[in-house]
Every structure is written in C-alpha cells, then in structure tokens.
Amino acid sequence: MAISDWPAGERPRERLLAHGPEALSDAELLAIYLRVGVRGKSAVDLARELLLRFEGSLSALVEASLEELASVSGIGTAKAAQLKASFELARRALAREMSTRDSFSSPGKVRDWLRLKLATRQSEVFMALWLDAQNRLIKADELFSGTLTQTSVYPREVVKAALANNAAAVILAHNHPSGVAEPSPADEMLTQNLKAALAMVDVKVLDHFIVAGTATPLSFAERGLL
C-alpha cells in the first residue's frame, strides 16, 4: 500500500508536521527524504530495508560509500547521491557551529560531530580539534591512522600541527573499532604525554574523547583522567 493511502495520522510527513521530527522513527525520517518507494514497497519499507542493510545503525549508514548505498535495491545512484549530500551537510553544519562559538558551550555538538566522523571507521584514527583562544574550532585534523586495534601517535608531530594551526587549545579524539569505549592504560599514558608536550608550547588539552560505535563518546575530562 502506498503511503498516500495510509490514514493521515499515520503518514510520516503529516506526523512530522503535527508532532515534530522527534516523534518519528529513523525509518520514517528517511522515508520523508526518499519521498517515494518502488514497485511493491512504500518509502517507509524502502527506508527500513536501507537501515537493515547497515544493521540498523545510522552511523554506519552515514559512513557508507556512495557505491554501498547505491547497491541497495530501490536506492540507486541518484538517491544515494542525495543521501551522501545530506550527511555531508549535517557534518558541515556541526563543524561550522563549533567554529563560530565556544566548543565547550555545547559539548553535545562536539560529541555528535565526532560520532558522525569516527563511529564506523574500521581502523583506529587519531584526531585533533584545534581551537583558538575562545575555544572556537580552527581545524579538525586527522593526524594518524592505524590498524584495527592500534595507532602510532607521535607527540612531536602533534606539537608541530598545533604550532602550524596557531592553536591555543585542543580536543583530542580517537576511535575504538572494537566498540568498547573504555580507555586503555596506553590511552591514558598517551594523553598525559601529549598534555605535557603541548603545555611546552602553551596549548591546553581540554579533553580527549574515545568514540566507539553509537555509544556516547567517552570524555577523559569527565572521567577525571586529565
């Protein structure tokens, strides 16, 4: 049955207009974006299949390649391109918000951006969010990448990047492809080494986040590990 044949109170678009986007499921929100389904499937059916293809994970869907999205039956290149464009707009909107205001005035935005960027990466990536004296984002730097379980991080290179960006502070971040957000002893030691090295050039480490799957990124500052 086409969505247009559903009772008005059950149609995703009408529900969004009446109750706001928060009231809709992931599949319903995707269905509004897809607009139409395919023969034998409504847009909601198609959205559900798209989510299932990526194990129900919005983060995995966001990080999927254009080819992976287009390969889903009923999506195709045009819809895949639209989805990739919308995901990139979301990333840019969050990054620009962090660049125009104190990043620590809205830590949820930082966590959301990091989750979009790192949650589904298959190897470890170490990032630095360089901030100015007002804690506004200057640049998000992917400094190092490694294997499934480890990344080599060199304090000297981190200090060089801090100076190159004329940073006053930094938020560090890396992902755990294992899906476990708990910091290892090596993570804690690295954080302290970087904190000491960056202090030598007057760059303050404000936090270090570990991103693991769709869970809320772990904050070293909140854990008292800084």
N, C-alpha and C positions, 0 to 999 in steps of 0.2 A: 504494500500500500504506500502510495506517495505521501510525503509529509503534508501536502496541501489537503489531503483527505482526512487527516487526523483532526480530532476535536481541537478547537482553537486554544484551549487551555493546556494542551499537551505539545503544541508546536514550539520548537526551540526558540525561534525568533520572537514569537508572541510572549513566551515565558520570560525571555530576557527583557523585553520592553516593560513587562508588568512587574518583574521582581528583581531585575538587575542581573549582570553576568555571574555574580557569585552563586546564584541559585541553580546554575546549570552544571551538568556533569562535563567532564573533559570531552566526551564524545559529542555531546550536544553543542558545545562551543566550536569544536572542529567542524561539525555539520553545518553550522551557520557560515563558516568560512568557505567550505567546499560548495555550498549553495545547492548543488544538485547531485543526485546519485547516479546510478547506471541502471540498465535494464534489470529489473527484479530486485533492486536494492535501493532503499532510500538513502539520503545523505547521512542520516544517523547510522544506518547499517554500515555504510562505507567508512564512516569515521571510526566505528567500533572495530572493524577489520584492520584499519590502519593502526590503531593503538595496539591491537593484539599482535600484529606483525612485529612490533617493537616491545613486546612483553608487558604492555600496559604502562610503559614508562614514558612520560612526557619528555624527560631529559634525553632519553635515547632517541626519541622522535626528533627533537630539536637538533641533535648532533648527527643524525643520519645524513648520508650524502644525497645529492640530487639523484644519482642513479638508484640508490636504495629506495628512495621514496617513489620514484617513477616506476619501479618494478612491481609495486603493489597493484593488484588488479583493480581497475577503475580509477586510478590516480593519474598516471601518465605524466608526460614531461611538463605540460602547461600547469597542472595543479601542483606538481612537485616544485616548480619554479616559484609559484605564488607562496607556497608554504615556506620555502627557504628564505624568500624575501621578507616575510612577516617575522620569522625568527630572528633574522639579522636586524630588523628594525627594533625589536624588543631589546636586543643586546645593546644597540647604539643608544637607545633611549636611556637605559640604565647607566651606561658609561657617561653620557653627557650630563645626566643628573649629578653623578658623582664629581664631574669636572667643574660644576658651577656652584656646588655647595660643600660644606664640611662633610666629608665622607662619614665621619663618626656621628653626625647628627641623625643619620638614617642607616645604621648598621645592617638593617634588613636588606637594603638595596645592594650593599656590598656582597652579602651572602647570596642574594638572588643572582647577581651577575656572575659570581664565582661558580655557582651551581650550574648555570647555563653554559659556562665556558669549560668546566673541568669534569663534571659529574660522570660523563660516559667515555672519557678518554681511556684508551686501552693500555697505555703506558704511563708511567709517572711523569708529571710535568711540574716544574717549579717556576712560580711566577712572582713578580714583584709589582705592586701597585705603587708607583712613585707619586708622592704628594708634595704640594707646595706648603708654605708656612701657614696657610689657612686650612690645611688638610683637604685641599681640592685635588682631584686626580690630574696629574700631568700626563702620565702614560702607563699603560698596562703592558708589562714586559714578560714574555715567555723566555726565561733565561736559560733553562736547561731542560732536557728531556732524557728519558732513560728506558729501562726495561719495564716489565710488568710489575716488578717488586722494588726497584730502587733507581735512584737518580743521583749522579755525582754533582754536588754543588760546590763551587769554588768561591770562598769568601772574597778573594782578590777581584774576581770578575764582577761580583755583586757590588763591591765598593766602586769599581770603575764605572758601572752602569749608573750608580747613584750620582756620581760626580758629573757624568755626561748629561744627566737629566736635571741637574741643579736642584736635586730634591732636598727637602727639609725633613721628610719623614717617609716611612714606607709601611705598607701592609704586605706581608709575605703570605704565600699560599702554595700548597701543593695538593695533589690528589692521591688517593689510595685506590687503585683499580680493584683491590680485593673487596671493597665495600665496607671495610672496617675503619672507622674514623679515629680510633684511639691512637695517640702519638706513641711512637716507639722511643726507647732511650736514645737512639741515633737522631730522631727528630728533635728531641729536647736539647741534645748537645749541639746540634747544628744551629738551632735557634739562638742559643746563648753565644756561640762563636760569631754568628752574624751580628748579633746585637752589639758585641764588644768591638768588632771590626768597623761597623758603621758608626759607632759612637766616636771613633777616632776622626771621622770627617763630619761630625755634628749632624748625623742623620739618625733620627729616632725611630726605632721599631715599635710601631703602635700595636701590632697584632700579627699573629701567624695563624692562618686557617688551614684546616685539613678538610678537603672535600671528598666525600665517599658516597657514591650513589645519590639517591634522592633525599637522604637524611640531611638535617640542618648541619651545615659545616661547623666543625668544632673550632672554638676560639681558644688559643693559648692564653690570651689575656683573661678571659672569663674563668679559665681553669687555674689562674694564678701561676702560670708557667713562664711569665715574662718578668 
